């Protein structure tokens, strides 16, 4: 039997400390057998099977990042309105950067601002998760938290966008067959319940497959790799005056059909 709507999660069940893979079925998380990982399910050439383990209410479990990426890629200036709010020309090809694997974080964990950073910003984004053969296996929600002061004074963005725990993502991977058009999704970001970003992924300059093909020209994409595809307009840096994040701020990001994540700044 095949799960009719495949949303794959990694979670900690109540009373346990060990991560478990599961699928969201009828609003509940149903576990796979011990040892099964989401990345292995996404890498399969054949259909993803149904889980047959215990099931839990979503509020009973702690959701982890659905996969642990070997490489975490980012895309700069990939929304036309975001380029416009910064006074930048539209890029002629994707602007790709990498972040160290430790930047990946669980969807609900606090993002700890490094002491050296004074201008922290949010970036609600659509994330691609890679499956077998370097193909797109699914999508999820991400926050590409960015240190704007480091970003502006350092030519490479490794520290500005790849510090430890900078990219919470989840809450699960919605498989590609359940997302007919990834460039037709409403994306919204709230800071302390104030709506800051409200747009559609149709404003993307380079579609997800274009980004994947561009990266694959030089880099082998492996199951579990994650690509955050750029942020739309409405970031704090571009407000007048700029509005950066502070300790205790709560960021919530939702993408229609993919769920939502929420975390605080510490």
C-alpha positions in Angstrom: 0.0 0.0 0.0 1.2 3.5 -0.8 0.7 6.6 1.4 -1.8 8.7 -0.5 -0.2 12.0 0.5 3.4 11.6 1.4 4.8 13.9 4.0 7.9 12.4 5.6 9.1 13.6 9.0 11.8 12.7 11.5 10.7 13.0 15.1 11.2 12.0 18.7 8.2 10.1 20.1 7.0 10.7 23.6 9.1 8.9 26.2 12.0 8.4 23.9 15.3 10.1 23.0 15.8 8.3 19.7 14.7 9.8 16.3 12.2 7.9 14.2 11.1 8.3 10.6 7.4 8.7 10.0 4.7 9.8 7.6 1.9 12.3 8.3 -1.3 10.4 7.7 -4.7 12.0 8.4 -3.1 14.6 10.7 -1.1 12.1 12.7 2.5 10.8 12.6 2.8 7.1 11.8 6.2 5.6 12.5 8.3 3.5 10.2 10.3 0.5 11.6 13.4 1.2 13.6 16.4 2.0 11.4 14.4 3.5 8.5 15.5 7.0 7.7 13.7 9.7 5.6 16.7 10.1 3.4 16.6 6.4 2.5 12.9 6.6 1.6 13.5 9.7 -0.6 16.3 7.9 -2.4 14.2 4.9 -3.4 13.6 4.2 -7.0 10.3 2.4 -6.2 7.2 4.0 -4.5 7.5 4.9 -0.8 5.7 2.3 1.3 3.2 3.0 4.1 4.5 3.1 7.6 3.0 0.4 9.9 4.3 1.5 13.4 2.8 3.4 16.2 1.0 6.6 15.5 1.1 9.9 17.4 -0.7 13.2 17.5 1.6 16.0 16.1 1.6 17.8 19.4 2.9 14.7 21.2 6.2 14.6 19.3 9.3 16.8 18.8 9.9 17.3 15.1 13.5 17.3 14.0 14.9 18.4 10.6 13.6 15.7 8.3 17.0 15.0 6.8 20.6 15.8 7.8 22.1 17.4 4.6 25.6 16.5 3.5 25.6 19.9 1.7 23.3 22.8 2.3 23.1 25.2 -0.7 21.6 28.7 -0.8 20.4 30.9 -3.7 20.9 34.6 -3.6 18.5 37.2 -5.2 16.1 34.7 -6.6 12.9 36.8 -6.3 12.3 39.7 -8.6 10.7 41.9 -5.9 13.5 41.1 -3.4 16.1 42.2 -6.0 14.1 45.4 -6.6 13.8 46.3 -2.9 17.6 46.1 -2.7 18.1 48.1 -5.8 19.9 45.2 -7.5 19.7 44.1 -11.1 18.2 40.7 -11.8 20.9 38.0 -11.9 21.6 36.4 -15.3 22.2 33.0 -13.6 21.6 31.6 -10.1 23.8 33.0 -7.4 24.8 29.8 -5.4 26.6 29.6 -2.1 27.1 26.8 0.4 26.6 26.6 4.2 28.3 24.0 6.4 26.1 21.1 7.5 26.0 22.4 11.1 23.8 25.3 9.8 20.9 22.9 9.4 18.6 23.0 12.4 15.4 21.5 13.7 12.2 23.5 12.7 11.3 24.5 16.2 14.7 25.0 17.8 15.9 28.4 18.9 18.3 30.2 16.5 21.2 31.3 18.7 22.6 34.6 17.5 26.4 34.6 17.6 27.8 37.3 19.8 29.7 38.9 16.9 26.4 39.5 15.0 24.5 42.7 15.6 22.1 42.7 12.6 20.2 39.4 12.4 17.5 39.0 9.8 14.9 36.4 8.7 14.4 34.9 5.2 11.4 32.7 4.7 12.2 30.3 1.9 11.1 27.3 -0.1 13.6 24.4 0.4 14.4 21.6 -2.1 15.3 18.2 -0.7 17.3 16.0 -3.1 16.6 12.3 -3.6 18.1 9.5 -5.7 20.0 10.4 -8.8 20.3 14.0 -7.9 16.6 14.6 -8.6 14.2 16.7 -6.6 12.5 14.4 -4.1 10.4 17.0 -2.3 10.0 20.4 -0.6 9.8 21.9 2.8 9.8 25.3 4.6 13.0 27.0 5.7 14.3 30.2 7.4 17.7 31.2 6.0 18.6 33.4 9.0 21.2 35.9 8.0 23.8 38.1 9.7 23.5 41.2 7.6 26.5 43.0 9.1 28.8 40.0 8.3 27.1 39.6 4.9 27.9 43.2 3.9 31.5 43.3 5.0 32.6 39.8 4.0 32.8 38.7 0.3 32.0 35.1 1.2 28.8 34.3 3.0 29.9 31.3 5.0 29.8 33.0 8.3 26.9 35.3 7.5 24.5 32.6 6.4 26.1 29.4 7.6 26.7 29.8 11.3 25.6 27.0 13.6 21.9 26.4 13.6 21.2 29.2 11.1 18.8 27.3 8.9 15.8 25.7 10.6 13.7 23.7 8.2 10.8 21.3 8.1 8.3 20.5 9.4 8.5 17.5 7.0 9.3 16.8 3.4 6.3 16.9 1.1 7.2 14.6 -1.8 7.5 16.1 -5.3 4.4 14.3 -6.7 2.3 16.2 -4.1 3.5 19.6 -5.4 2.3 20.0 -9.0 3.9 23.5 -9.4 6.5 24.7 -6.8 6.2 28.1 -8.4 2.6 28.6 -7.4 2.8 28.5 -3.7 1.9 31.3 -1.2 4.7 32.0 1.2 4.3 34.0 4.4 6.6 35.1 7.2 5.5 36.6 10.6 7.7 38.1 13.2 6.0 38.3 16.6 2.7 37.7 14.7 3.3 40.7 12.4 3.1 39.6 8.8 6.4 40.7 7.1 6.5 38.6 3.9 3.4 37.6 1.8 4.1 36.5 -1.7 3.9 33.7 -4.2 6.8 31.5 -5.4 5.8 32.6 -8.9 8.0 35.6 -8.3 11.1 33.3 -8.4 13.6 34.2 -11.1 15.0 30.7 -11.4 12.7 27.7 -10.9 13.7 24.9 -8.6 14.7 22.6 -11.5 16.8 25.3 -13.1 18.6 25.8 -9.8 19.2 22.0 -9.4 20.4 21.7 -13.0 22.8 24.7 -12.5 24.3 23.2 -9.4 24.6 19.8 -10.9 26.8 21.2 -13.7 29.7 21.1 -11.3 28.6 19.4 -8.0 27.1 16.0 -7.5 23.8 16.3 -5.6 23.2 13.4 -3.2 20.1 12.2 -1.3 19.4 14.4 1.6 21.2 17.5 0.3 19.1 20.7 0.8 18.8 23.8 -1.4 17.1 26.9 0.1 15.9 28.7 -3.0 16.0 32.4 -2.0 13.8 34.8 -0.1 11.0 37.1 -1.4 10.7 40.8 -0.6 9.9 42.0 3.0 13.1 41.2 4.8 13.9 43.4 7.8 17.1 44.8 6.2 15.0 46.5 3.4 12.6 48.2 5.7 12.8 52.0 6.3 14.3 52.1 8.9 15.7 48.5 8.9 14.1 46.2 11.5 16.5 43.4 12.7 15.7 40.5 15.0 16.2 40.6 18.8 16.4 37.9 21.5 13.0 36.5 22.2 11.5 37.3 18.7 9.4 34.6 17.3 9.5 33.8 13.6 6.8 31.8 11.9 7.0 30.8 8.2 4.2 29.0 6.2 4.0 27.8 2.7 0.7 26.6 1.4 0.6 22.8 1.1 3.9 22.3 2.8 3.1 23.3 6.4 4.8 25.8 8.7 7.8 26.2 11.0 8.2 28.5 14.0 11.3 29.3 16.1 12.6 31.9 18.4 15.8 33.9 18.5 18.1 33.4 21.5 
